[in-house]
């Protein structure tokens, strides 16, 4: 198998492992995020995009609910923009770019972004596909 075939195989396998998640804009509220998580209880996070549809943030469900159950709770957060609770520097990997895939694998595997990235936003060209987690990179 040559390098091109190897890359295509990896891209196909990772594409099959992408988990679709809800998309929100940075203008939507925490209450709307709560409704999205309630409507899709199986998803681990929400991708936040700008008005051009480009990913700019990630909201992890576990951290979102910790904030909602913390000081002030939902009363404090329900009308606030989801942008206030999102990770503003998520790892984004274009599945068509070998370099992006390597960076994403390193970020998850070695903690390139502090504690390490739990999720990578997977895109293909200009389209948002969903997320990959460490288990998607490490499990056969």
Secondary structure as UniProt FT lines:
FT   HELIX           3..17
FT   STRAND          23..25
FT   TURN            26..27
FT   HELIX           30..39
FT   TURN            40..42
FT   STRAND          45..49
FT   TURN            51..52
FT   STRAND          55..60
FT   HELIX           61..68
FT   TURN            71..72
FT   HELIX           73..77
FT   TURN            78..79
FT   HELIX           82..84
FT   TURN            88..89
FT   STRAND          91..94
FT   TURN            95..96
FT   HELIX           98..110
FT   TURN            112..115
FT   STRAND          119..124
FT   TURN            125..126
FT   STRAND          127..133
FT   HELIX           134..138
//
